[in-house]
Amino acid sequence: MTVRVFGIAEGVREMERIAIALLGCGRIGRMHARVLARHPGARLAAVYDVLPKAAAETAGELGVPAAASAEAVLADPGIRAVLIASPTPTHVDLIVAAARAGKAILCEKPIALDMERVRACEQAIAGLTPTIMLGFNRRFDPSFAAVRQRAQAGEIGRVEQVVITSRDPEPPPADYAAASGGIFRDMTIHDFDMARSLLGDIVEVQTMGACLIDPAIGAAGDYDSVMVLLRARSGALAHINNSRRSAYGYDQRLEMFGAKGMLVAENRRATTVRAATASATECADPVLHFFIERYAEAYATEVGHFIDCLQSGATPAVGFTDGVEALRLADAAEESARTGKAVRLG
């Protein structure tokens, strides 16, 4: 997969403006709405949220209609695609309804919080062959994508180890943690998808989890600190480390190690300026604070890739099966953390 920032494809003179509606106007939904509104190949046709105020605010900011219902969006023949950014428990119903309405779909991760719901969704849309893309935005981060492409080109030889670091700046509210499906489905699922994109099939998972930061997260039966070891079918190993608290900002790093060397993607900062003074050396700007700032380019490129696929008829790089496999790894990680045993995958 070659990643490019939207709007700069060579040879593209006049892009078809594809009508896309947004379902879900929360924090990430509003971010997606802004990306769609400025994309030269898209027309943000409508926004909808179960909270009319949220939809009205987004619609007012961007000068687009606020739909009365999701059903109204899906019944509109002028709308070709939907971007689903509503809460996870709504994803399956909206995916199925959109597929039956003949709409292309870009849905935030995860598909659902349990595999039974995911399989039911898969069965419900079987035979409809909709275009479905899952929102694993980190695949579209320019630095992560460059590491993947250079490794695949053989720059570091046979890949032997991958290290993925992902740490949030602060724990989520207790009510969010309780409804999120747990750290493996809410947070680590991005890292599982990244590991699969770098190494291919994963055949073994071993996990250790702890609650070291927020007792409320532990009381909800979840972890706020986890380390996961993965074995790929190739024999390569991956280590994922997650924390719900990073005092220095949103810590997002990637390392690929191979027989001929290593590729590293470091944290993003507001600038690349470094200072050396009498009081400090190599002093840099703080790490960017949270996911919307850190992955702004990735989100824009992700949407651009979706629109490119609709224009060209290509299959999205991140599809329904990727969502299934990431959730399968999340389930295995939770089982391993609970039992203390490695989990083998077929």
C-alpha positions in Angstrom: 0.0 0.0 0.0 1.4 3.4 -1.0 0.3 6.2 1.2 -0.1 9.7 -0.1 -1.7 12.8 1.3 -4.9 13.6 -0.5 -5.1 16.1 -3.3 -1.7 15.6 -4.7 -2.1 12.6 -7.0 -0.2 13.1 -10.2 -2.3 13.2 -13.4 -5.5 13.9 -11.5 -7.2 16.9 -13.1 -10.8 16.8 -12.1 -11.9 14.6 -9.2 -15.4 13.3 -9.0 -16.9 14.8 -5.9 -18.4 11.9 -4.0 -21.4 12.6 -1.7 -20.6 11.2 1.7 -22.6 11.5 4.9 -21.3 11.4 8.5 -23.1 9.3 11.1 -21.9 10.3 14.6 -20.8 13.9 15.5 -18.8 13.3 18.6 -15.1 14.3 18.9 -13.8 11.9 16.3 -16.9 12.4 14.1 -16.5 16.1 14.0 -12.8 15.7 13.1 -13.8 13.4 10.2 -16.4 15.9 9.1 -13.8 18.6 8.8 -11.6 16.3 6.7 -14.4 15.5 4.4 -15.5 19.1 4.0 -12.1 20.1 2.7 -11.3 17.1 0.6 -11.4 18.1 -3.1 -12.9 14.7 -4.1 -15.7 14.7 -1.5 -18.9 16.6 -0.8 -20.1 16.3 2.8 -23.7 15.8 2.0 -25.2 15.5 5.5 -24.4 14.8 9.2 -26.4 12.9 11.7 -26.2 12.2 15.4 -28.7 10.9 17.9 -28.0 14.1 19.9 -29.5 16.8 17.7 -27.4 19.5 19.3 -24.1 17.7 18.2 -25.4 17.3 14.7 -26.6 20.9 14.6 -23.2 22.2 15.8 -21.3 20.2 13.2 -23.7 21.1 10.4 -23.5 24.8 11.4 -19.8 24.9 11.5 -19.4 23.3 8.0 -22.5 24.7 6.3 -24.1 21.3 5.6 -27.5 19.8 6.3 -28.2 18.0 9.6 -30.2 14.9 8.8 -33.3 13.9 10.8 -32.3 10.3 11.1 -29.8 7.7 9.9 -32.6 6.2 7.9 -33.1 9.4 6.0 -29.4 9.4 5.2 -29.5 5.9 3.9 -32.6 6.5 1.9 -31.1 9.4 0.0 -30.1 8.1 -3.5 -27.7 11.1 -3.9 -25.5 9.9 -1.0 -23.0 7.3 -2.2 -21.1 6.5 1.0 -21.3 6.9 4.8 -18.6 7.4 7.4 -19.6 5.8 10.6 -18.2 7.5 13.7 -20.9 6.7 16.1 -20.4 4.7 19.4 -19.2 1.1 18.9 -22.4 -0.6 19.9 -24.2 1.0 16.9 -21.6 -0.1 14.3 -23.1 -3.4 13.3 -26.6 -2.2 12.7 -25.4 0.8 10.7 -23.0 -1.3 8.6 -25.8 -3.7 7.8 -28.3 -1.0 7.0 -25.8 0.9 4.9 -24.7 -2.2 3.0 -28.4 -3.0 2.2 -28.9 0.5 1.0 -26.0 0.1 -1.4 -23.7 2.6 0.3 -20.0 2.3 0.6 -18.8 2.3 4.2 -15.9 3.7 6.2 -16.4 2.6 9.8 -14.3 3.5 12.8 -12.8 0.5 14.7 -13.8 -1.9 16.1 -16.7 -3.5 14.2 -18.1 -4.6 17.5 -16.9 -5.6 21.0 -17.6 -9.3 20.6 -16.9 -11.8 17.9 -20.5 -13.1 17.8 -21.8 -9.7 16.8 -19.0 -9.4 14.2 -19.9 -12.8 12.7 -23.6 -11.9 12.6 -22.7 -8.7 10.8 -20.6 -10.7 8.3 -23.4 -13.1 7.7 -26.0 -10.3 7.3 -24.0 -8.5 4.5 -22.9 -11.7 2.8 -23.7 -11.4 -0.9 -24.1 -7.7 -0.9 -20.4 -7.0 -1.7 -20.3 -3.5 -0.3 -17.1 -1.4 -0.3 -16.2 -1.5 3.4 -13.1 0.1 5.0 -12.2 -0.1 8.7 -10.7 3.0 10.4 -7.3 1.7 11.4 -5.8 5.1 10.8 -2.3 4.3 12.0 -1.6 2.4 8.8 -1.8 5.8 7.0 0.6 7.6 9.3 3.4 8.8 7.0 6.2 7.6 9.2 4.7 4.2 10.0 3.9 3.7 6.4 7.4 4.5 5.4 8.8 2.0 7.8 6.6 -0.7 6.5 7.4 0.1 2.8 11.1 0.2 3.4 11.1 -3.0 5.4 9.1 -4.7 2.6 11.6 -3.4 0.1 14.3 -5.4 2.0 16.2 -2.5 3.5 16.7 -4.3 6.8 16.7 -7.8 5.5 14.6 -10.5 7.1 12.4 -8.9 9.8 13.0 -10.5 13.2 11.4 -8.2 15.8 8.9 -5.4 16.0 8.3 -3.1 19.0 5.2 -1.0 19.1 4.8 1.6 21.9 1.4 3.2 22.5 0.7 5.2 25.6 -2.2 7.6 26.3 -1.5 10.9 28.0 -4.1 10.2 30.7 -6.6 7.5 31.7 -10.1 7.8 30.2 -13.1 8.5 32.4 -14.3 5.5 34.4 -17.6 5.4 32.6 -15.8 5.3 29.3 -13.5 2.5 30.4 -16.4 0.5 31.7 -18.2 0.6 28.3 -15.2 0.5 26.0 -14.8 -3.3 25.9 -11.5 -3.1 27.7 -8.0 -1.9 26.8 -7.4 -4.7 24.3 -10.5 -3.9 22.2 -10.4 -0.1 22.7 -6.7 0.7 22.6 -4.4 -2.2 21.7 -6.6 -3.2 18.8 -4.8 -0.5 16.8 -1.5 -2.1 17.6 -2.8 -5.5 16.8 -3.7 -4.2 13.3 -0.3 -2.6 13.0 1.5 -5.8 13.9 -0.5 -7.7 11.3 0.2 -5.1 8.6 3.9 -5.4 9.4 4.3 -9.1 10.0 1.3 -10.9 8.4 -0.6 -13.6 10.2 -0.1 -13.8 14.0 -0.2 -17.4 15.4 0.5 -16.9 19.2 -0.4 -14.3 21.8 0.9 -13.9 25.3 -0.1 -11.1 27.6 0.5 -9.6 31.0 -1.8 -6.9 32.3 -1.9 -4.8 35.5 -3.9 -1.9 37.0 -1.1 0.5 38.2 -2.7 3.9 37.5 -6.4 4.2 38.0 -8.2 2.0 40.6 -11.5 2.7 38.9 -10.3 0.9 35.7 -9.3 -2.1 37.8 -12.7 -2.0 39.5 -14.3 -2.2 36.1 -12.4 -5.4 35.5 -9.9 -3.9 33.1 -6.2 -3.1 32.9 -4.5 0.2 32.4 -1.0 -1.2 31.8 -0.4 -4.2 29.4 2.5 -5.9 27.6 1.7 -8.3 24.7 4.1 -10.7 22.9 3.1 -11.9 19.5 4.6 -14.6 17.3 4.0 -14.3 13.5 3.7 -17.2 11.2 7.0 -16.2 9.8 8.6 -16.7 13.2 9.2 -13.0 13.8 8.3 -11.6 17.2 6.4 -8.5 18.2 6.2 -6.6 21.5 3.3 -4.2 22.2 3.4 -2.0 25.3 0.4 0.1 26.3 -0.2 2.4 29.2 -3.2 4.6 29.9 -0.9 7.4 31.3 2.1 9.1 29.9 3.2 12.2 31.8 5.1 13.5 28.7 2.3 13.2 26.1 0.9 10.8 23.6 3.7 8.3 23.1 3.5 6.6 19.7 6.7 4.9 18.5 7.5 2.0 16.1 10.6 -0.1 15.7 11.4 -2.8 13.1 14.6 -4.8 13.6 16.0 -7.2 11.0 19.1 -9.1 9.9 20.6 -6.0 8.2 19.5 -3.2 10.5 16.7 -1.3 12.1 14.0 1.2 11.1 12.5 3.5 13.8 9.6 5.9 13.7 9.8 8.4 16.6 7.2 10.6 18.4 5.8 13.6 16.6 6.4 17.1 18.0 5.1 20.5 17.2 8.4 21.4 15.6 11.8 19.7 15.0 13.7 22.5 16.8 16.1 21.4 19.5 17.9 23.6 22.0 21.2 23.3 23.8 21.8 25.8 26.7 23.7 26.0 29.9 20.8 24.3 31.7 19.9 21.6 29.2 21.1 19.9 26.1 19.0 18.3 23.3 15.8 19.9 24.7 12.9 19.5 22.3 9.3 20.5 22.1 6.8 18.4 24.1 5.3 15.3 22.4 2.0 16.0 20.8 -0.8 15.6 23.3 -3.4 13.3 21.9 -4.6 11.2 19.0 -6.3 13.8 16.9 -3.2 16.0 16.9 -0.7 13.2 16.5 -2.6 11.4 13.7 -4.0 14.4 11.8 -2.2 13.5 8.6 -3.1 9.8 9.0 -6.8 10.6 9.4 -6.8 12.8 6.3 -4.9 10.3 4.2 -7.2 7.5 5.4 -10.2 9.4 4.2 -8.4 10.2 1.0 -7.6 6.5 0.4 -11.3 5.7 0.9 -12.3 8.3 -1.7 -9.6 7.2 -4.1 -11.0 3.6 -3.9 -14.5 4.8 -4.6 -13.3 6.8 -7.6 -11.1 4.0 -9.0 -13.1 0.9 -7.9 -10.0 -0.4 -6.0 -10.4 -2.4 -2.8 -9.5 -0.5 0.3 -6.3 -1.5 2.0 -8.0 -2.1 5.3 -11.1 -4.1 5.0 -13.7 -6.0 7.1 -11.4 -9.0 7.5 -8.8 -6.8 9.1 -11.3 -5.8 11.6 -12.2 -9.4 12.3 -8.6 -10.4 12.8 -7.7 -7.5 15.0 -10.7 -8.4 17.3 -9.6 -12.0 17.3 -6.2 -10.9 18.6 -7.8 -8.7 21.2 -9.9 -11.7 22.5 -6.8 -13.8 22.6 -4.8 -11.2 24.5 -7.6 -10.9 27.1 -7.7 -14.6 27.5 -3.9 -14.8 28.0 -4.0 -12.0 30.5 -6.8 -13.7 32.4 -5.2 -17.2 32.4 -1.5 -16.4 32.4 -1.1 -18.8 29.4 -0.1 -18.2 25.8 -3.0 -18.5 23.3 -2.3 -20.3 20.0 -4.3 -19.2 17.0 -5.2 -21.4 14.0 
